Amino acid sequence: MPAPLRSTALTAMEIATLARSFPGRFVPAVGHGVQSWMGQSGVRVDSPLTLLREHLEALRSLLDGGQVTTSGRYVTLDAVRLDWPPTTPVPLWTGGFGPRTLALTGELGDGLILGNALTPDAVRDAVAITRDAATAVGRELVDVHATLIVATGPHAADRLAAELPQWGAEPASGIGAAGGADEVAAGVRALADAGATAVAIQPTADEPDLAGLAAFLGREVRPRLAD
């Protein structure tokens, strides 16, 4: 959920409603939002990092059932409290990649969502920055979710190469996986070895058979990751 696009109080109410409806199953995350989109929406701020910090701190307090009064650069609340706070603790994740955002995640977040166009080395560096920041304040970041862009079947390598520029990556950059089950499993393992605790599979935009891809992942790839 893009912080610039959303009222902190409203976000807290929405998260609390979903968390009460599905205890232990809802994992919310906030981030800066795509800055060009935030500009198009008229909500782009001069300091996205300051906004994210204020947003996270106020959200955490509200979700914990506290009454929040704050007057920050971007977030202002006057004795706001949720009438119906979550009944169980709610993790609060962040999405981002810049080093200062990663450090903020380590300081305040419960998990990290990384973008889809990252090499294993980039994921490893991001995990190190985030976990170092968590350690510095006596916290432990447990979850890091990464994404692997995947193409299988005929012309898989060509399809992956055509997909990557849409996400700001060059073909043959070591991002994504193309081929059969062994290649996809190797791509997942590489991100896991870099520190990801979960890997989402993202099909290419021209994937012709999403149901078939899902079945392939469960039938062919999952067994290769069983150990």
Z-matrix of the N, CA and C atoms (Angstrom, degrees):
N
C 1 1.453
C 2 1.524 1 108.62
N 3 1.333 2 118.15 1 120.82
C 4 1.465 3 120.33 2 -178.17
C 5 1.531 4 111.62 3 -68.18
N 6 1.301 5 116.54 4 122.14
C 7 1.464 6 120.04 5 -178.65
C 8 1.528 7 112.98 6 -59.09
N 9 1.356 8 120.22 7 -41.22
C 10 1.461 9 118.27 8 -177.81
C 11 1.522 10 113.50 9 -64.95
N 12 1.332 11 116.36 10 -23.83
C 13 1.463 12 121.19 11 -172.22
C 14 1.522 13 112.54 12 -88.42
N 15 1.344 14 116.94 13 -7.91
C 16 1.459 15 119.69 14 -167.23
C 17 1.532 16 111.22 15 -132.45
N 18 1.320 17 116.60 16 134.13
C 19 1.454 18 121.65 17 170.82
C 20 1.523 19 109.52 18 -63.29
N 21 1.321 20 116.85 19 135.55
C 22 1.457 21 120.35 20 179.82
C 23 1.528 22 111.37 21 -61.60
N 24 1.318 23 117.43 22 -42.36
C 25 1.462 24 120.50 23 -179.91
C 26 1.523 25 110.89 24 -64.56
N 27 1.324 26 116.99 25 -43.49
C 28 1.464 27 120.19 26 179.70
C 29 1.523 28 110.98 27 -65.55
N 30 1.326 29 117.00 28 -41.87
C 31 1.465 30 120.11 29 177.42
C 32 1.521 31 110.73 30 -59.28
N 33 1.320 32 116.79 31 -41.83
C 34 1.463 33 120.24 32 178.91
C 35 1.525 34 110.86 33 -62.41
N 36 1.326 35 117.66 34 -41.11
C 37 1.458 36 120.41 35 179.30
C 38 1.527 37 111.04 36 -65.30
N 39 1.322 38 116.34 37 -42.56
C 40 1.464 39 119.93 38 -179.65
C 41 1.533 40 110.76 39 -64.37
N 42 1.335 41 115.97 40 -45.85
C 43 1.470 42 119.70 41 179.22
C 44 1.530 43 110.14 42 -61.34
N 45 1.327 44 116.66 43 -43.89
C 46 1.458 45 119.67 44 -178.93
C 47 1.519 46 111.50 45 -62.46
N 48 1.323 47 117.46 46 -40.39
C 49 1.463 48 120.80 47 179.32
C 50 1.524 49 111.22 48 -61.95
N 51 1.321 50 116.71 49 -47.53
C 52 1.462 51 119.79 50 -179.80
C 53 1.523 52 111.47 51 -68.18
N 54 1.327 53 116.44 52 -38.29
C 55 1.461 54 119.76 53 -179.91
C 56 1.524 55 111.27 54 -66.35
N 57 1.336 56 117.94 55 -36.74
C 58 1.464 57 120.74 56 177.03
C 59 1.523 58 111.11 57 -71.33
N 60 1.334 59 116.39 58 -32.66
C 61 1.465 60 120.29 59 -179.41
C 62 1.525 61 111.53 60 -74.27
N 63 1.317 62 116.19 61 -33.24
C 64 1.465 63 121.02 62 -176.52
C 65 1.529 64 109.58 63 -133.28
N 66 1.328 65 117.24 64 69.72
C 67 1.481 66 120.25 65 -174.47
C 68 1.531 67 111.62 66 -57.40
N 69 1.320 68 114.61 67 131.76
C 70 1.452 69 120.48 68 176.52
C 71 1.510 70 115.26 69 76.75
N 72 1.319 71 117.89 70 0.88
C 73 1.464 72 120.28 71 -175.61
C 74 1.531 73 113.18 72 -114.19
N 75 1.314 74 117.70 73 -15.92
C 76 1.464 75 121.04 74 -174.67
C 77 1.517 76 109.58 75 -101.21
N 78 1.321 77 116.68 76 125.90
C 79 1.466 78 122.25 77 179.84
C 80 1.532 79 108.40 78 -121.47
N 81 1.324 80 118.31 79 98.16
C 82 1.463 81 121.09 80 -179.61
C 83 1.528 82 111.70 81 -81.15
N 84 1.313 83 114.95 82 151.91
C 85 1.464 84 121.02 83 176.84
C 86 1.519 85 109.06 84 -141.42
N 87 1.323 86 116.02 85 145.46
C 88 1.465 87 121.90 86 177.55
C 89 1.523 88 108.78 87 -126.83
N 90 1.315 89 115.07 88 155.75
C 91 1.459 90 120.20 89 179.41
C 92 1.512 91 110.72 90 -156.48
N 93 1.317 92 115.01 91 -172.24
C 94 1.462 93 120.38 92 -177.65
C 95 1.520 94 112.41 93 -73.75
N 96 1.311 95 117.78 94 -26.03
C 97 1.459 96 120.60 95 -168.61
C 98 1.514 97 110.13 96 80.58
N 99 1.310 98 117.07 97 156.99
C 100 1.467 99 121.60 98 174.89
C 101 1.524 100 107.96 99 -67.88
N 102 1.319 101 116.26 100 119.53
C 103 1.458 102 119.46 101 -169.43
C 104 1.526 103 113.24 102 -61.78
N 105 1.321 104 117.59 103 -36.39
C 106 1.471 105 118.72 104 178.47
C 107 1.527 106 110.24 105 -65.46
N 108 1.318 107 117.18 106 -36.91
C 109 1.462 108 120.45 107 177.67
C 110 1.522 109 111.07 108 -69.24
N 111 1.339 110 115.99 109 -37.57
C 112 1.454 111 118.51 110 177.42
C 113 1.533 112 110.12 111 -63.74
N 114 1.334 113 115.96 112 -36.84
C 115 1.457 114 119.49 113 175.86
C 116 1.514 115 111.80 114 -64.27
N 117 1.332 116 116.88 115 -42.98
C 118 1.460 117 120.46 116 178.18
C 119 1.522 118 111.39 117 -61.74
N 120 1.341 119 116.24 118 -30.95
C 121 1.465 120 120.84 119 -177.90
C 122 1.526 121 112.53 120 -87.31
N 123 1.342 122 116.94 121 -3.87
C 124 1.456 123 120.77 122 178.08
C 125 1.509 124 114.53 123 77.51
N 126 1.360 125 117.38 124 20.59
C 127 1.465 126 119.69 125 -176.70
C 128 1.526 127 112.42 126 -124.02
N 129 1.307 128 118.44 127 10.88
C 130 1.464 129 120.34 128 179.97
C 131 1.520 130 110.24 129 -66.08
N 132 1.327 131 116.29 130 136.95
C 133 1.464 132 120.69 131 -177.09
C 134 1.528 133 110.00 132 -112.42
N 135 1.329 134 115.10 133 162.65
C 136 1.459 135 119.56 134 -179.45
C 137 1.523 136 112.22 135 -71.66
N 138 1.333 137 117.27 136 -31.47
C 139 1.459 138 120.85 137 -177.65
C 140 1.533 139 109.69 138 -130.09
N 141 1.339 140 117.25 139 86.47
C 142 1.465 141 119.52 140 179.06
C 143 1.525 142 113.01 141 -57.75
N 144 1.331 143 117.25 142 -32.69
C 145 1.459 144 119.71 143 -178.51
C 146 1.522 145 111.35 144 -68.39
N 147 1.327 146 117.12 145 -41.57
C 148 1.464 147 120.31 146 177.05
C 149 1.519 148 110.54 147 -61.85
N 150 1.332 149 116.23 148 -44.51
C 151 1.454 150 119.61 149 178.65
C 152 1.524 151 111.05 150 -60.48
N 153 1.332 152 117.53 151 -45.60
C 154 1.459 153 120.03 152 -177.50
C 155 1.528 154 110.84 153 -63.12
N 156 1.335 155 117.36 154 -40.15
C 157 1.461 156 120.02 155 177.61
C 158 1.527 157 110.93 156 -61.75
N 159 1.323 158 117.14 157 -50.00
C 160 1.463 159 120.45 158 -179.47
C 161 1.527 160 110.68 159 -61.49
N 162 1.316 161 116.82 160 -40.72
C 163 1.467 162 122.95 161 -179.30
C 164 1.529 163 110.06 162 -63.68
N 165 1.334 164 117.08 163 -48.08
C 166 1.465 165 121.35 164 -179.50
C 167 1.520 166 111.71 165 -62.80
N 168 1.318 167 116.48 166 -45.70
C 169 1.465 168 119.45 167 -177.19
C 170 1.524 169 111.45 168 -63.42
N 171 1.332 170 116.66 169 -43.61
C 172 1.463 171 119.54 170 179.93
C 173 1.524 172 111.10 171 -69.57
N 174 1.325 173 117.05 172 -42.04
C 175 1.461 174 120.65 173 178.21
C 176 1.520 175 111.35 174 -58.46
N 177 1.329 176 116.00 175 -46.39
C 178 1.459 177 119.77 176 -178.20
C 179 1.528 178 110.89 177 -58.93
N 180 1.321 179 116.07 178 -45.16
C 181 1.458 180 119.91 179 -179.42
C 182 1.522 181 111.53 180 -64.85
N 183 1.321 182 117.36 181 -42.10
C 184 1.461 183 120.54 182 179.73
C 185 1.527 184 111.34 183 -65.17
N 186 1.326 185 116.83 184 -43.92
C 187 1.457 186 120.02 185 -179.07
C 188 1.516 187 112.20 186 -67.86
N 189 1.326 188 116.62 187 -24.60
C 190 1.462 189 120.78 188 176.67
C 191 1.532 190 112.10 189 -82.53
N 192 1.336 191 116.21 190 1.61
C 193 1.455 192 120.36 191 177.15
C 194 1.503 193 115.17 192 92.09
N 195 1.313 194 117.43 193 7.83
C 196 1.456 195 120.57 194 -177.20
C 197 1.518 196 113.31 195 -81.16
N 198 1.317 197 115.18 196 163.78
C 199 1.460 198 122.02 197 170.92
C 200 1.521 199 107.74 198 -97.87
N 201 1.308 200 116.31 199 127.70
C 202 1.457 201 120.54 200 -170.35
C 203 1.525 202 110.94 201 -116.51
N 204 1.313 203 114.90 202 124.90
C 205 1.455 204 122.68 203 168.97
C 206 1.516 205 107.25 204 -124.66
N 207 1.306 206 116.27 205 121.35
C 208 1.459 207 120.13 206 -178.61
C 209 1.510 208 109.55 207 -153.47
N 210 1.307 209 116.11 208 148.28
C 211 1.462 210 121.53 209 177.05
C 212 1.515 211 107.66 210 -134.82
N 213 1.332 212 115.60 211 85.86
C 214 1.442 213 121.63 212 -178.29
C 215 1.511 214 111.65 213 -97.76
N 216 1.293 215 114.41 214 -169.94
C 217 1.461 216 119.05 215 179.02
C 218 1.524 217 110.55 216 -66.46
N 219 1.348 218 116.39 217 -35.33
C 220 1.460 219 120.34 218 -176.56
C 221 1.524 220 113.38 219 -124.75
N 222 1.317 221 118.79 220 -29.86
C 223 1.461 222 121.79 221 -176.10
C 224 1.519 223 109.23 222 -108.15
N 225 1.328 224 115.87 223 119.70
C 226 1.455 225 122.18 224 178.35
C 227 1.526 226 108.31 225 -127.01
N 228 1.322 227 116.63 226 122.63
C 229 1.461 228 122.50 227 178.82
C 230 1.522 229 108.69 228 -134.08
N 231 1.319 230 116.42 229 142.51
C 232 1.456 231 121.79 230 -178.26
C 233 1.525 232 108.84 231 -123.12
N 234 1.325 233 116.13 232 99.80
C 235 1.465 234 122.63 233 177.33
C 236 1.530 235 111.82 234 53.74
N 237 1.317 236 116.58 235 46.30
C 238 1.467 237 121.36 236 -179.77
C 239 1.529 238 109.49 237 -88.76
N 240 1.313 239 115.94 238 132.39
C 241 1.456 240 122.12 239 176.91
C 242 1.528 241 108.20 240 -144.12
N 243 1.318 242 116.83 241 143.12
C 244 1.459 243 121.21 242 176.71
C 245 1.517 244 110.15 243 -77.48
N 246 1.329 245 117.16 244 127.62
C 247 1.459 246 119.62 245 173.78
C 248 1.526 247 111.17 246 -68.76
N 249 1.323 248 115.88 247 -29.82
C 250 1.462 249 121.15 248 -178.07
C 251 1.518 250 109.88 249 -128.67
N 252 1.326 251 117.41 250 73.60
C 253 1.464 252 119.99 251 179.82
C 254 1.523 253 110.37 252 -70.67
N 255 1.320 254 117.99 253 166.26
C 256 1.463 255 120.50 254 177.33
C 257 1.521 256 111.63 255 -57.63
N 258 1.322 257 115.38 256 147.45
C 259 1.466 258 120.19 257 179.74
C 260 1.522 259 112.17 258 -87.66
N 261 1.318 260 117.07 259 -15.73
C 262 1.462 261 122.69 260 176.12
C 263 1.517 262 108.47 261 -130.54
N 264 1.336 263 118.67 262 155.81
C 265 1.462 264 120.23 263 179.85
C 266 1.535 265 111.89 264 -56.66
N 267 1.313 266 115.58 265 138.24
C 268 1.469 267 121.47 266 -179.05
C 269 1.524 268 108.92 267 -112.31
N 270 1.336 269 118.48 268 121.50
C 271 1.463 270 119.26 269 174.87
C 272 1.521 271 109.53 270 -68.91
N 273 1.295 272 116.17 271 147.32
C 274 1.462 273 121.22 272 -179.88
C 275 1.523 274 107.96 273 -125.65
N 276 1.317 275 115.34 274 107.93
C 277 1.460 276 121.43 275 -176.02
C 278 1.517 277 110.40 276 -97.14
N 279 1.319 278 114.78 277 165.81
C 280 1.457 279 120.57 278 171.82
C 281 1.522 280 109.56 279 -128.68
N 282 1.312 281 114.71 280 154.38
C 283 1.451 282 121.02 281 173.43
C 284 1.512 283 109.04 282 -117.16
N 285 1.324 284 116.53 283 135.38
C 286 1.456 285 119.67 284 179.76
C 287 1.512 286 111.19 285 167.92
N 288 1.340 287 115.20 286 176.82
C 289 1.454 288 118.03 287 -177.91
C 290 1.521 289 114.25 288 -144.62
N 291 1.326 290 118.70 289 -25.30
C 292 1.460 291 119.29 290 -179.85
C 293 1.520 292 111.32 291 -60.40
N 294 1.337 293 118.05 292 151.24
C 295 1.464 294 120.26 293 -174.35
C 296 1.520 295 114.14 294 -59.20
N 297 1.325 296 118.22 295 -36.67
C 298 1.471 297 119.21 296 179.96
C 299 1.526 298 110.77 297 -72.83
N 300 1.319 299 116.94 298 -34.70
C 301 1.463 300 119.96 299 175.54
C 302 1.524 301 110.59 300 -67.35
N 303 1.326 302 116.80 301 -40.06
C 304 1.461 303 120.29 302 177.02
C 305 1.528 304 110.93 303 -62.26
N 306 1.312 305 116.13 304 -42.29
C 307 1.466 306 119.21 305 178.57
C 308 1.523 307 110.79 306 -64.26
N 309 1.328 308 117.53 307 -38.96
C 310 1.463 309 120.93 308 177.69
C 311 1.526 310 110.20 309 -64.58
N 312 1.319 311 116.73 310 -38.30
C 313 1.462 312 120.32 311 176.73
C 314 1.520 313 110.83 312 -61.24
N 315 1.326 314 116.36 313 -44.37
C 316 1.459 315 119.41 314 177.45
C 317 1.512 316 112.66 315 -61.13
N 318 1.312 317 116.03 316 -35.61
C 319 1.463 318 120.81 317 -178.15
C 320 1.523 319 112.53 318 -74.88
N 321 1.345 320 117.28 319 -40.67
C 322 1.459 321 120.47 320 -169.36
C 323 1.523 322 114.71 321 -122.36
N 324 1.322 323 118.60 322 -22.90
C 325 1.452 324 120.94 323 -172.45
C 326 1.519 325 113.29 324 -88.86
N 327 1.332 326 114.92 325 160.98
C 328 1.461 327 121.56 326 177.39
C 329 1.520 328 112.28 327 -101.33
N 330 1.300 329 117.36 328 -8.09
C 331 1.452 330 121.61 329 179.41
C 332 1.520 331 109.01 330 -169.94
N 333 1.317 332 115.50 331 167.20
C 334 1.457 333 122.19 332 -174.36
C 335 1.525 334 109.53 333 -131.03
N 336 1.326 335 115.77 334 130.78
C 337 1.459 336 121.71 335 172.86
C 338 1.522 337 107.67 336 -108.94
N 339 1.326 338 115.51 337 119.50
C 340 1.462 339 120.90 338 179.82
C 341 1.527 340 110.52 339 -97.32
N 342 1.326 341 115.81 340 158.80
C 343 1.452 342 121.29 341 178.84
C 344 1.516 343 112.54 342 -70.69
N 345 1.327 344 115.14 343 178.12
C 346 1.462 345 119.86 344 -171.69
C 347 1.521 346 114.07 345 -94.07
N 348 1.305 347 118.62 346 -16.70
C 349 1.464 348 120.51 347 -174.03
C 350 1.519 349 110.45 348 -106.82
N 351 1.335 350 115.94 349 59.64
C 352 1.459 351 121.45 350 -177.76
C 353 1.523 352 110.07 351 -125.69
N 354 1.318 353 115.69 352 140.24
C 355 1.451 354 120.58 353 173.32
C 356 1.532 355 109.44 354 -77.77
N 357 1.322 356 117.98 355 162.49
C 358 1.468 357 119.12 356 173.82
C 359 1.522 358 113.16 357 -56.49
N 360 1.324 359 117.80 358 -37.28
C 361 1.462 360 119.71 359 178.60
C 362 1.532 361 111.08 360 -64.36
N 363 1.327 362 116.99 361 -39.07
C 364 1.463 363 120.10 362 178.50
C 365 1.521 364 110.57 363 -66.49
N 366 1.327 365 116.71 364 -38.68
C 367 1.463 366 120.27 365 176.68
C 368 1.524 367 109.89 366 -63.94
N 369 1.319 368 117.28 367 -43.34
C 370 1.466 369 121.21 368 179.95
C 371 1.533 370 110.58 369 -60.07
N 372 1.315 371 117.03 370 -43.78
C 373 1.461 372 120.56 371 179.43
C 374 1.527 373 110.88 372 -64.31
N 375 1.335 374 116.83 373 -41.60
C 376 1.462 375 120.74 374 -179.46
C 377 1.523 376 110.98 375 -64.58
N 378 1.315 377 116.45 376 -42.14
C 379 1.464 378 120.77 377 179.22
C 380 1.526 379 109.95 378 -62.89
N 381 1.316 380 117.04 379 -41.92
C 382 1.466 381 120.21 380 -178.97
C 383 1.524 382 111.28 381 -62.91
N 384 1.326 383 117.36 382 -44.91
C 385 1.470 384 120.33 383 179.67
C 386 1.519 385 110.70 384 -61.68
N 387 1.330 386 115.67 385 -44.79
C 388 1.466 387 120.16 386 -176.43
C 389 1.517 388 111.51 387 -66.93
N 390 1.302 389 116.91 388 -45.11
C 391 1.459 390 119.75 389 -177.32
C 392 1.527 391 111.42 390 -71.83
N 393 1.324 392 117.49 391 -33.31
C 394 1.465 393 119.44 392 175.02
C 395 1.526 394 110.64 393 -62.48
N 396 1.336 395 115.99 394 -41.68
C 397 1.466 396 119.70 395 179.33
C 398 1.518 397 111.07 396 -66.14
N 399 1.329 398 117.29 397 -37.69
C 400 1.463 399 120.40 398 177.06
C 401 1.521 400 110.94 399 -64.65
N 402 1.316 401 115.88 400 -44.77
C 403 1.464 402 120.47 401 -179.70
C 404 1.527 403 111.08 402 -61.08
N 405 1.323 404 116.60 403 -37.38
C 406 1.466 405 120.89 404 -176.97
C 407 1.517 406 112.42 405 -62.92
N 408 1.357 407 117.04 406 -25.60
C 409 1.467 408 119.42 407 179.71
C 410 1.535 409 110.77 408 -110.52
N 411 1.324 410 116.23 409 16.63
C 412 1.450 411 120.47 410 175.28
C 413 1.507 412 114.92 411 75.60
N 414 1.332 413 116.52 412 27.04
C 415 1.458 414 120.71 413 179.45
C 416 1.522 415 109.23 414 -115.47
N 417 1.330 416 115.76 415 170.08
C 418 1.454 417 120.70 416 176.44
C 419 1.519 418 109.19 417 -132.27
N 420 1.325 419 117.20 418 120.64
C 421 1.454 420 121.51 419 175.99
C 422 1.522 421 107.97 420 -87.98
N 423 1.311 422 116.70 421 118.64
C 424 1.459 423 120.68 422 -173.76
C 425 1.520 424 111.51 423 -92.90
N 426 1.325 425 117.79 424 -47.97
C 427 1.463 426 121.57 425 -168.23
C 428 1.519 427 112.37 426 -105.90
N 429 1.331 428 115.19 427 132.97
C 430 1.465 429 122.72 428 172.89
C 431 1.528 430 107.10 429 -133.79
N 432 1.313 431 116.38 430 117.77
C 433 1.454 432 120.56 431 -179.67
C 434 1.526 433 110.29 432 -104.69
N 435 1.316 434 115.04 433 127.06
C 436 1.462 435 122.23 434 178.03
C 437 1.526 436 108.95 435 -117.11
N 438 1.315 437 116.91 436 168.13
C 439 1.460 438 122.40 437 -178.60
C 440 1.515 439 109.90 438 -128.84
N 441 1.323 440 115.56 439 138.07
C 442 1.457 441 122.55 440 178.71
C 443 1.522 442 108.81 441 -117.50
N 444 1.332 443 116.48 442 118.44
C 445 1.460 444 120.82 443 175.16
C 446 1.525 445 108.25 444 -77.95
N 447 1.328 446 116.87 445 129.92
C 448 1.462 447 121.18 446 -171.07
C 449 1.522 448 111.10 447 -129.08
N 450 1.327 449 115.25 448 138.29
C 451 1.463 450 122.24 449 170.48
C 452 1.524 451 108.30 450 -132.11
N 453 1.315 452 116.69 451 132.40
C 454 1.455 453 121.20 452 178.25
C 455 1.522 454 109.39 453 -128.97
N 456 1.324 455 115.13 454 171.99
C 457 1.463 456 119.79 455 176.96
C 458 1.509 457 112.53 456 80.90
N 459 1.360 458 116.46 457 -165.29
C 460 1.464 459 121.11 458 -177.29
C 461 1.527 460 112.39 459 -57.32
N 462 1.318 461 116.16 460 136.51
C 463 1.476 462 123.22 461 175.75
C 464 1.536 463 111.87 462 60.06
N 465 1.321 464 116.95 463 30.97
C 466 1.466 465 120.16 464 -176.85
C 467 1.524 466 112.00 465 -58.69
N 468 1.320 467 117.16 466 -44.20
C 469 1.468 468 119.99 467 -177.73
C 470 1.527 469 110.84 468 -63.33
N 471 1.328 470 116.45 469 -40.81
C 472 1.467 471 120.00 470 179.07
C 473 1.522 472 111.02 471 -65.99
N 474 1.317 473 116.50 472 -39.04
C 475 1.466 474 120.02 473 -179.92
C 476 1.524 475 111.02 474 -66.73
N 477 1.335 476 116.91 475 -40.25
C 478 1.460 477 119.64 476 177.59
C 479 1.528 478 110.40 477 -65.18
N 480 1.325 479 116.72 478 -42.77
C 481 1.467 480 120.25 479 179.85
C 482 1.518 481 111.33 480 -61.79
N 483 1.324 482 117.44 481 -34.74
C 484 1.464 483 120.60 482 179.19
C 485 1.526 484 111.56 483 -75.02
N 486 1.334 485 117.04 484 -26.16
C 487 1.466 486 121.56 485 -177.69
C 488 1.517 487 112.50 486 -78.31
N 489 1.323 488 117.70 487 -39.26
C 490 1.464 489 120.93 488 -169.53
C 491 1.527 490 114.38 489 -59.07
N 492 1.351 491 120.04 490 -40.22
C 493 1.467 492 117.96 491 -179.87
C 494 1.528 493 113.63 492 -59.67
N 495 1.341 494 117.85 493 -25.05
C 496 1.465 495 119.76 494 177.68
C 497 1.527 496 111.63 495 -63.80
N 498 1.335 497 115.70 496 -21.56
C 499 1.462 498 120.69 497 -177.76
C 500 1.526 499 111.67 498 -112.26
N 501 1.322 500 115.91 499 18.14
C 502 1.451 501 120.01 500 175.20
C 503 1.506 502 114.97 501 79.10
N 504 1.328 503 117.56 502 18.81
C 505 1.461 504 121.28 503 -178.80
C 506 1.520 505 110.16 504 -116.41
N 507 1.303 506 115.50 505 150.85
C 508 1.452 507 121.16 506 177.98
C 509 1.530 508 110.09 507 -88.67
N 510 1.348 509 117.19 508 145.08
C 511 1.460 510 119.20 509 172.38
C 512 1.525 511 110.75 510 -58.06
N 513 1.308 512 115.42 511 152.01
C 514 1.480 513 121.89 512 -179.68
C 515 1.525 514 111.34 513 59.60
N 516 1.327 515 116.90 514 33.61
C 517 1.464 516 121.70 515 -178.65
C 518 1.528 517 112.22 516 -97.50
N 519 1.336 518 117.13 517 1.65
C 520 1.451 519 119.82 518 -176.34
C 521 1.511 520 113.50 519 84.19
N 522 1.324 521 116.29 520 11.20
C 523 1.457 522 122.21 521 179.17
C 524 1.523 523 108.43 522 -103.12
N 525 1.342 524 116.40 523 134.64
C 526 1.450 525 120.64 524 177.91
C 527 1.512 526 112.86 525 85.09
N 528 1.330 527 114.40 526 179.56
C 529 1.461 528 121.15 527 -179.92
C 530 1.516 529 109.04 528 -144.24
N 531 1.317 530 116.06 529 134.75
C 532 1.465 531 122.08 530 179.18
C 533 1.516 532 108.96 531 -130.15
N 534 1.336 533 116.00 532 134.84
C 535 1.458 534 119.75 533 177.53
C 536 1.508 535 112.07 534 133.13
N 537 1.324 536 115.38 535 -144.86
C 538 1.449 537 121.25 536 -177.41
C 539 1.515 538 112.96 537 -95.93
N 540 1.325 539 115.57 538 -163.21
C 541 1.456 540 121.16 539 -175.39
C 542 1.523 541 112.30 540 -62.16
N 543 1.323 542 117.56 541 -37.66
C 544 1.464 543 119.30 542 -179.60
C 545 1.523 544 111.30 543 -63.56
N 546 1.326 545 116.80 544 -41.98
C 547 1.460 546 120.63 545 -178.50
C 548 1.530 547 111.01 546 -67.99
N 549 1.341 548 116.56 547 -41.65
C 550 1.466 549 119.16 548 179.68
C 551 1.530 550 110.31 549 -66.85
N 552 1.316 551 117.23 550 -43.40
C 553 1.466 552 120.16 551 178.28
C 554 1.525 553 111.06 552 -61.62
N 555 1.324 554 116.72 553 -39.05
C 556 1.459 555 119.89 554 178.32
C 557 1.526 556 110.70 555 -63.89
N 558 1.344 557 116.84 556 -38.42
C 559 1.459 558 120.17 557 177.52
C 560 1.517 559 112.12 558 -63.81
N 561 1.335 560 116.40 559 -41.43
C 562 1.471 561 120.36 560 177.75
C 563 1.526 562 109.93 561 -64.56
N 564 1.318 563 116.55 562 -45.09
C 565 1.468 564 120.15 563 -178.89
C 566 1.528 565 111.35 564 -62.15
N 567 1.311 566 116.48 565 -38.10
C 568 1.464 567 119.25 566 -179.27
C 569 1.526 568 110.81 567 -62.25
N 570 1.337 569 117.17 568 -40.52
C 571 1.464 570 119.78 569 177.94
C 572 1.525 571 111.25 570 -71.15
N 573 1.335 572 116.54 571 -36.92
C 574 1.467 573 119.47 572 177.09
C 575 1.525 574 110.75 573 -64.96
N 576 1.320 575 116.35 574 -41.69
C 577 1.463 576 120.10 575 178.45
C 578 1.527 577 111.48 576 -64.34
N 579 1.337 578 116.14 577 -25.72
C 580 1.463 579 120.50 578 178.88
C 581 1.525 580 112.47 579 -81.29
N 582 1.339 581 117.00 580 -7.32
C 583 1.455 582 119.54 581 176.67
C 584 1.508 583 115.89 582 121.78
N 585 1.345 584 118.08 583 -3.68
C 586 1.462 585 120.05 584 177.77
C 587 1.524 586 109.25 585 -71.00
N 588 1.327 587 116.56 586 136.08
C 589 1.464 588 120.76 587 176.92
C 590 1.522 589 111.71 588 -95.35
N 591 1.309 590 117.47 589 -13.32
C 592 1.465 591 122.56 590 173.74
C 593 1.518 592 107.95 591 -151.30
N 594 1.322 593 116.01 592 148.01
C 595 1.458 594 121.22 593 -179.19
C 596 1.526 595 108.40 594 -129.33
N 597 1.309 596 116.45 595 121.54
C 598 1.457 597 121.99 596 174.04
C 599 1.522 598 109.07 597 -88.86
N 600 1.315 599 116.36 598 140.94
C 601 1.457 600 121.41 599 177.33
C 602 1.519 601 108.78 600 -97.60
N 603 1.319 602 116.33 601 124.68
C 604 1.461 603 121.89 602 178.69
C 605 1.520 604 109.34 603 -111.43
N 606 1.332 605 118.08 604 117.32
C 607 1.462 606 119.54 605 176.94
C 608 1.523 607 110.84 606 -71.89
N 609 1.306 608 116.04 607 159.84
C 610 1.459 609 119.78 608 173.27
C 611 1.525 610 109.22 609 -70.09
N 612 1.312 611 115.82 610 159.19
C 613 1.462 612 120.04 611 -177.50
C 614 1.522 613 112.39 612 -62.05
N 615 1.342 614 117.11 613 -25.89
C 616 1.462 615 120.28 614 -178.77
C 617 1.523 616 112.72 615 -97.77
N 618 1.344 617 117.64 616 17.14
C 619 1.463 618 120.35 617 179.12
C 620 1.534 619 110.20 618 -55.32
N 621 1.327 620 118.76 619 120.70
C 622 1.470 621 120.41 620 -174.44
C 623 1.519 622 114.59 621 -82.40
N 624 1.331 623 118.36 622 -14.90
C 625 1.464 624 119.81 623 -172.71
C 626 1.523 625 109.39 624 -148.42
N 627 1.338 626 116.53 625 84.45
C 628 1.459 627 120.17 626 -177.51
C 629 1.529 628 111.43 627 -64.73
N 630 1.329 629 116.93 628 -41.67
C 631 1.464 630 119.38 629 179.19
C 632 1.522 631 110.41 630 -63.30
N 633 1.323 632 116.15 631 -39.87
C 634 1.454 633 119.60 632 178.26
C 635 1.517 634 112.13 633 -65.90
N 636 1.336 635 116.67 634 -38.39
C 637 1.456 636 120.13 635 177.95
C 638 1.527 637 110.28 636 -64.26
N 639 1.332 638 117.48 637 -44.59
C 640 1.459 639 120.52 638 178.99
C 641 1.528 640 110.94 639 -60.35
N 642 1.330 641 116.36 640 -42.15
C 643 1.465 642 119.75 641 178.40
C 644 1.520 643 111.24 642 -65.02
N 645 1.329 644 116.43 643 -40.10
C 646 1.463 645 121.78 644 178.31
C 647 1.526 646 111.02 645 -61.57
N 648 1.334 647 116.55 646 -42.15
C 649 1.462 648 120.23 647 179.66
C 650 1.524 649 110.96 648 -63.20
N 651 1.329 650 116.57 649 -42.69
C 652 1.447 651 119.40 650 -179.55
C 653 1.520 652 113.29 651 -72.73
N 654 1.335 653 115.99 652 -38.52
C 655 1.460 654 120.48 653 -174.51
C 656 1.520 655 113.27 654 -82.52
N 657 1.343 656 116.27 655 -39.44
C 658 1.470 657 120.39 656 -171.13
C 659 1.522 658 113.54 657 -107.32
N 660 1.336 659 117.14 658 -38.47
C 661 1.464 660 119.57 659 -174.12
C 662 1.520 661 111.76 660 -86.26
N 663 1.329 662 117.39 661 -46.18
C 664 1.461 663 119.84 662 -177.00
C 665 1.528 664 113.05 663 -53.90
N 666 1.351 665 120.05 664 -44.69
C 667 1.470 666 118.40 665 179.23
C 668 1.519 667 113.56 666 -59.82
N 669 1.319 668 116.68 667 -29.04
C 670 1.468 669 119.81 668 -179.73
C 671 1.534 670 111.69 669 -75.37
N 672 1.335 671 115.98 670 -10.94
C 673 1.458 672 120.34 671 179.28
C 674 1.520 673 112.30 672 -109.05
N 675 1.323 674 116.35 673 9.55
C 676 1.469 675 121.12 674 -170.87
C 677 1.519 676 112.78 675 -63.86
N 678 1.323 677 118.16 676 -28.14
C 679 1.466 678 118.83 677 -177.51
C 680 1.520 679 111.33 678 -89.08
